[in-house]
Amino acid sequence: MCGRYTLLADELEILQEFGIDQPIDDYQPSYNVAPGQNVLAIIHDGKQKRAGYLRWGLVPSWANDAKIGYKMINARSETAHEKPSFKRLMARKRCLIVADSFYEWKRHDGEKQPKRIQLGDRELFAFAGLWDKWEQDDKKLFTCTILTKAANDFMQAIHHRMPIILPKDKEDAWIEAGSQSPTEAYHFLTSLETDDLQAYDVASYVNSAKNNDDMCIAPLA
């Protein structure tokens, strides 16, 4: 799964890395991005890539209650092309969710040790995501979820699931304009190679989403 991550890069770095032409409104880096918060995402509007904010926790357009979003921060890639909540989005509403590390908690002797996990060969990357627009009365929400898969060899020692991190040369293909079938999108995800990962222990300070400073990423001595 993926339930917490970081994005510490400055705005210019993000614009250059992802080929975005327009500035990002109200961009703020974060040491502790959590579900329910607005997260930086990139979509293709049919003409160009655009970066903006989506709330983390998918609220499908047909949902009766926006609170469902807190249960839908992740989507299993193995079944997303079949599930009513995600099938339509796999075809038409794919996004990049920008990050530079994520946190996972490893169980050991009945306790959970938080770890910060990064790519070995690049700082900025993107999770494969899905997004949707929800409207009810005068309320409108744009929300997203992060696609996950079974852990690779590295992650198995930490957790049995992991977020899908797109290879750099596959990011644009994931959000390219036009429709794919849900099954085509699924096969695209299963074809991806996983980049090398590295991890180190951090303090339980990161467990609280209220904490958002460099103590979240400080290595444990």
Number of C-alpha atoms within 10 A of each C-alpha: 21 21 18 18 20 23 22 17 16 11 16 11 11 20 16 10 12 20 13 16 12 10 14 17 10 8 13 13 16 18 22 25 23 21 22 17 14 17 23 20 25 23 23 19 13 10 8 12 18 18 23 16 19 23 22 28 26 33 29 26 18 12 15 12 11 19 13 14 21 14 12 19 24 25 24 20 24 16 13 22 22 15 13 10 19 23 20 20 22 27 19 20 23 25 28 27 26 24 25 19 24 22 26 23 18 19 13 9 7 7 9 13 17 22 23 23 19 22 18 11 10 12 13 19 23 22 23 25 31 29 27 23 16 18 16 13 5 5 8 12 17 19 28 33 29 28 23 23 20 17 17 15 9 12 18 13 11 19 16 14 17 23 23 25 27 23 16 14 8 13 19 19 10 22 23 19 18 11 15 15 15 19 16 14 21 20 14 13 21 13 8 13 11 12 15 12 15 15 20 14 19 21 17 15 16 23 17 11 15 11 14 17 13 12 15 23 21 15 13 11 6
